[in-house]
Structures are given as C-alpha cells and as structure tokens.
C-alpha cells in the first residue's frame, strides 16, 4: 500500500519571517491576521507560535468564562 497524502504542507518559520518582512516594508502591522492575509494560508496557532519564535510579542486572547 502507498502512503496517503497529508493535505497541504504547513507553513514554515521562514514563510512567516518573509511575510513579516514584507508587512514591515509596506508599513503594515505585523500580527497573526496580517501574516495570514500575506501568506494566504496557515493556522492562527502556528502563525502565533512562529511570531513568538521570531520575537514578535502577541497577547493571548482572553478566555471566556
């Protein structure tokens, strides 16, 4: 039996780094929403994780009670 495909490949740290650089050049705010718009794909959790790794602080969303 062959291997099944896993769907789309995930975004990489380098993808997010390039998107951040492009946003900064455009004078736009670097954040999960704008990065996702720039990339056209990616989960917010993955994008936020990469932003933290790159040193862009993102505040966690307040949890509903």
Secondary structure, 3 states (H helix, E strand, C coil): CCCCCCCCCCCCHHHHHHHHHHHHHHCCCCCHHHHHHHHCCCCHHHHHHHHHHCCCCCCCCCCCC
